[in-house]
Amino acid sequence: NALVPCVLWTRLIYKGAILRDPSDPDVQNVSTSSTPHDLLFGPAWAATVMFWIGMYMFMTQEAAVVAAVSLGDGLAPLIGKRFGRHIFQMPLANSKTIEGSVAGERLSRSSRWVLLLLFHDGASTFTSATGSCVLGDRC
């Protein structure tokens, strides 16, 4: 459960702090600015969170939420590239599409609900970040 994130974290730290090769495929594909230093921030922290969830939070509501957000966050750019027509720019971020952002949010929300129903019997009392109940259930 936690071995893969641990190996990924070690690899990112090695490539970002020790190797520092800007032409490395991981640097080109994972970092936002194509610099090895970028691997030490977002990707390494994501691997750290996945390791923690694998070790201490396996099959809990928190793990279901992280899995759902990861699904929506991972598919949003793919949907935005394929179907996106309305581009917007956020401060300190790359350009995004409204279609991809909405699809990512909807996928995260719906997959969170499905995961909570499948793996935890507390979906009816789980609230979203905005405070609204999932599918109008009582809170």
Sequence and secondary structure as in RCSB ss.txt:
>XXXX:A:sequence
NALVPCVLWTRLIYKGAILRDPSDPDVQNVSTSSTPHDLLFGPAWAATVMFWIGMYMFMTQEAAVVAAVSLGDGL
APLIGKRFGRHIFQMPLANSKTIEGSVAGERLSRSSRWVLLLLFHDGASTFTSATGSCVLGDRC
>XXXX:A:secstr
  HHHHHHHHHHHIIIIII  TT HHHHHH SSS GGGGGTHHHHHHHHHHHHHHH TTSHHHHHHHHHHHHHHH
HHHHHHHH   EEE TTS EEEHHHHHHHHHHHHHHHHHHHHHH TTGGG B TTS BGGG   
